[in-house]
């Protein structure tokens, strides 16, 4: 009798163990997610964002469709309209067009049962309206990142009132431009003489076209002591730009945003002094995860600040290997 009982117990334990050990199905199986990579296919920053989204899709079993918008707000809206017609589970947007432009489209999406969330650039109005239904934000707070970056530059380098600085940004964009506006405010209070230039649509799309602009400015303003480039792809071109201007590493204090392989090389060479990290790989990964978690479990929108501090020659050795793999 005891032997029989022990035999039955052993079978039950084995069965229970098998049940516990059985792999769980991917939480996003059967879901379709559209993802706007922001820039152009193959561009360094966009590639890192998309790599994160693709890894999340692979981990979660999601059918992922990636679209590219050349950092053009109108194209982002057009791509979103195509996504609406395709009726996916959800769509991950970048907030460059702003709340007003996206508003009617996002309203329509949620009416149709589609989940929308944002990465890279905030859409605070739409997030407030639809956060309970999954509209979150993954990325740095634009104003805070710009303000903190300007203060960090002034902390690290002893600029004096009247020193000339060049800021190259996208102030015209409602949400995306908050970072540039915050930096300009800090520099103004510090008494720096700032020359601000708006990044054109052409250069926004193709950073390599920016070389003549920066070299021309530096040729005409040899007293420029600080460069701040509010654009990930343009920051990655800093080494090429300053070499073309016939400047030596450190001759001008050059700063920018977002780490990628080219940016890491520019820091290692000494041409780029400071970069504020935004960790775009996490934006891609967590953006897709947000859609899946809302669709499967009804979770509300998350707010995740991916600002990862600063990268300079002091710590580039630790992060460069990952940057060159398209992860940082």
C-alpha positions in Angstrom: 0.0 0.0 0.0 2.8 2.4 1.0 4.7 1.5 -2.2 1.6 2.2 -4.3 1.1 5.5 -2.5 4.7 6.5 -3.1 4.4 5.6 -6.8 1.3 7.7 -7.2 3.0 10.6 -5.4 6.1 10.3 -7.6 3.9 10.5 -10.7 2.0 13.5 -9.4 5.3 15.3 -8.6 6.7 14.6 -12.0 3.5 15.8 -13.7 3.5 19.0 -11.6 7.2 19.6 -12.3 6.5 19.2 -16.1 3.6 21.7 -15.8 5.8 24.3 -14.0 8.6 23.8 -16.5 6.4 24.1 -19.6 7.4 27.3 -21.4 4.9 30.1 -21.4 3.7 31.2 -24.9 5.0 34.6 -26.1 2.8 37.3 -24.7 2.5 39.1 -28.0 1.7 36.1 -30.2 -0.8 37.0 -32.8 -0.4 40.8 -32.3 0.6 43.2 -35.0 2.6 46.4 -34.2 3.5 49.3 -36.5 6.6 51.2 -35.4 7.9 54.6 -36.8 11.7 54.5 -36.7 11.7 58.3 -37.1 14.6 58.8 -39.5 15.8 57.1 -42.7 16.5 53.4 -43.0 20.2 52.8 -42.2 20.7 56.1 -40.3 22.7 55.4 -37.1 20.2 56.7 -34.5 17.2 55.2 -36.3 18.9 51.9 -36.6 19.4 51.7 -32.8 15.8 52.5 -32.1 14.6 49.9 -34.6 17.1 47.3 -33.3 15.4 47.6 -29.9 11.9 47.3 -31.5 12.9 44.3 -33.5 14.4 42.5 -30.4 11.2 43.2 -28.5 9.1 41.8 -31.4 11.3 38.6 -31.5 11.1 38.2 -27.7 7.3 38.7 -27.5 6.3 37.0 -30.7 5.0 40.2 -32.4 4.5 40.7 -36.1 6.4 44.0 -36.5 6.1 46.5 -39.4 8.7 49.3 -39.3 8.1 52.6 -41.3 10.6 55.4 -41.8 9.8 59.1 -41.9 13.1 60.9 -42.7 12.4 63.0 -39.5 9.7 64.7 -41.4 6.6 65.5 -39.4 4.2 65.3 -42.4 5.6 61.9 -43.4 5.1 60.7 -39.8 1.4 61.7 -40.1 1.1 60.1 -43.5 2.7 56.8 -42.2 0.2 56.8 -39.3 -2.7 57.1 -41.7 -1.4 54.0 -43.5 -1.1 52.3 -40.2 -4.7 53.1 -39.3 -5.9 51.5 -42.5 -3.9 48.3 -41.7 -5.7 48.0 -38.3 -2.8 46.7 -36.3 -2.9 46.0 -32.5 -1.0 49.1 -31.9 1.2 51.8 -33.3 4.4 53.3 -31.8 4.8 57.0 -32.9 7.5 59.6 -32.4 5.9 62.9 -31.2 7.6 65.3 -33.6 4.4 66.6 -35.3 2.9 67.5 -31.9 -0.4 66.9 -30.0 -2.5 69.1 -32.3 -1.4 67.4 -35.5 -1.6 63.9 -34.1 -4.8 64.5 -32.2 -7.6 63.6 -34.7 -5.6 60.6 -35.9 -5.0 59.2 -32.4 -8.7 59.8 -31.5 -9.7 57.7 -34.6 -7.2 55.0 -33.7 -8.5 54.5 -30.1 -12.1 54.6 -31.4 -11.1 51.6 -33.7 -9.6 49.8 -30.7 -6.0 50.4 -31.7 -3.4 51.2 -29.0 -1.0 54.2 -29.6 2.1 55.0 -27.6 5.0 57.4 -28.1 8.8 57.3 -27.9 11.6 59.8 -28.4 9.5 62.9 -28.3 6.6 63.6 -25.9 2.9 64.1 -26.7 1.8 65.2 -23.3 -1.7 66.2 -24.2 -2.5 62.9 -25.9 -0.8 60.9 -23.1 -3.0 62.7 -20.5 -6.1 61.8 -22.5 -5.4 58.2 -23.3 -2.9 57.0 -20.6 -5.4 54.7 -19.0 -5.8 53.0 -22.4 -2.1 52.5 -22.9 -0.7 55.7 -24.3 2.7 56.0 -22.6 6.0 57.7 -23.3 9.5 56.2 -23.5 12.3 58.7 -23.8 13.9 61.7 -22.1 11.9 64.7 -21.0 12.9 67.2 -23.7 13.0 70.3 -21.6 14.8 68.7 -18.7 17.4 67.0 -20.9 18.1 70.3 -22.6 18.3 72.3 -19.4 20.5 69.7 -17.7 22.8 69.4 -20.7 23.4 73.1 -20.8 24.1 73.2 -17.1 26.5 70.3 -17.4 28.4 72.0 -20.2 28.8 75.1 -18.0 29.8 73.0 -15.1 32.5 71.1 -17.0 33.9 74.0 -19.0 34.6 77.5 -17.7 32.8 79.7 -20.2 32.6 83.4 -19.5 29.8 85.9 -20.2 30.3 87.0 -23.8 31.8 83.8 -25.0 30.4 82.8 -28.4 28.4 79.5 -28.7 26.7 77.9 -31.7 23.5 76.0 -31.1 22.0 73.9 -34.0 18.5 72.6 -33.3 14.9 72.1 -34.2 13.2 74.8 -32.2 10.4 75.1 -34.7 8.9 71.7 -33.7 6.3 72.0 -30.9 7.5 69.0 -28.7 10.9 68.2 -30.2 12.0 71.8 -30.0 11.7 72.0 -26.2 15.2 70.7 -25.8 16.8 73.5 -27.9 14.6 76.1 -26.2 15.7 75.0 -22.8 19.4 75.1 -23.7 19.0 78.6 -25.1 17.4 79.8 -22.0 20.2 78.5 -19.8 22.9 79.9 -22.0 21.2 83.3 -22.1 21.1 83.5 -18.3 24.8 82.6 -18.2 25.5 85.5 -20.5 26.9 83.5 -23.5 26.6 85.1 -26.9 24.6 82.4 -28.8 24.2 82.0 -32.5 21.2 79.8 -33.1 20.5 78.0 -36.4 17.5 75.8 -37.3 18.3 72.5 -38.8 16.8 72.4 -42.3 14.5 69.6 -43.5 17.2 68.4 -45.9 19.9 68.1 -43.3 17.4 66.7 -40.8 16.9 63.8 -43.3 20.6 63.4 -44.3 23.1 64.5 -41.7 26.1 64.4 -44.1 24.7 67.5 -45.8 25.4 69.5 -42.7 29.2 69.7 -43.3 29.2 72.9 -45.4 26.9 74.6 -42.9 29.1 74.0 -39.9 32.4 74.5 -41.7 31.1 77.8 -43.2 29.9 79.0 -39.8 33.2 78.2 -38.1 35.2 79.9 -40.9 33.2 83.1 -40.4 33.3 82.8 -36.6 36.7 81.8 -35.5 36.0 83.0 -31.9 33.3 80.3 -31.4 34.2 78.3 -28.3 31.2 76.0 -28.0 29.1 73.9 -30.4 25.9 72.2 -29.3 24.2 70.0 -31.9 20.6 69.0 -30.9 20.4 66.1 -33.3 21.7 62.5 -32.9 22.8 61.9 -36.5 24.5 65.3 -36.8 26.3 64.7 -33.5 27.7 61.5 -35.0 29.2 63.5 -37.8 31.2 65.9 -35.5 34.6 64.4 -36.2 34.1 64.7 -40.0 32.7 68.2 -39.7 35.5 69.6 -37.6 38.2 67.9 -39.6 36.7 69.5 -42.7 36.9 72.8 -40.9 40.6 72.1 -40.3 40.2 72.2 -36.5 42.2 70.0 -34.1 40.6 67.9 -31.3 39.6 70.2 -28.4 40.0 73.4 -30.3 36.3 74.0 -29.9 34.2 72.4 -27.1 31.8 70.2 -29.2 28.7 68.6 -27.7 25.6 66.8 -28.8 23.0 64.1 -28.1 22.6 60.4 -28.4 25.3 57.7 -28.7 25.8 55.7 -31.8 28.9 54.1 -33.5 29.9 57.3 -35.2 29.4 59.4 -32.1 31.6 56.9 -30.1 34.3 57.3 -32.7 34.1 61.1 -32.5 34.5 61.0 -28.7 37.4 58.6 -28.9 39.2 60.8 -31.3 38.7 63.8 -29.0 36.7 65.9 -31.5 33.5 65.4 -29.5 33.7 66.4 -25.9 30.3 65.6 -24.3 27.1 63.7 -25.3 23.8 63.5 -23.4 22.5 59.9 -23.7 18.9 59.0 -24.6 19.3 55.2 -24.9 17.2 54.8 -28.1 17.5 51.0 -28.0 15.3 51.1 -24.8 12.9 53.4 -26.6 12.4 50.8 -29.3 12.2 47.8 -27.0 9.9 49.4 -24.4 7.6 51.0 -27.0 6.7 47.6 -28.4 6.4 46.1 -24.9 4.0 48.9 -24.0 1.6 47.9 -26.8 1.8 44.2 -25.9 1.3 44.7 -22.2 -1.7 47.0 -22.7 -3.3 44.7 -25.3 -2.9 41.5 -23.2 -3.3 42.8 -19.7 -4.9 46.2 -19.9 -2.0 48.0 -18.4 -2.0 51.8 -18.6 0.6 53.9 -20.3 4.1 53.9 -18.7 6.3 57.0 -18.5 10.0 55.9 -18.7 12.7 58.5 -18.8 15.6 56.9 -20.8 18.0 59.8 -20.2 21.2 57.9 -19.4 23.5 60.6 -18.2 26.6 61.8 -20.1 29.3 60.1 -22.2 32.7 61.7 -22.6 36.3 60.4 -22.9 36.1 59.6 -19.2 33.7 56.7 -19.8 33.6 56.0 -23.5 35.7 52.9 -23.2 33.0 51.2 -21.2 30.1 52.0 -23.6 31.8 52.1 -27.0 31.6 48.3 -27.6 27.8 48.4 -27.2 27.4 51.5 -29.2 29.3 49.9 -32.1 27.0 47.0 -32.0 24.0 49.3 -32.4 22.7 48.8 -28.9 23.6 52.1 -27.2 
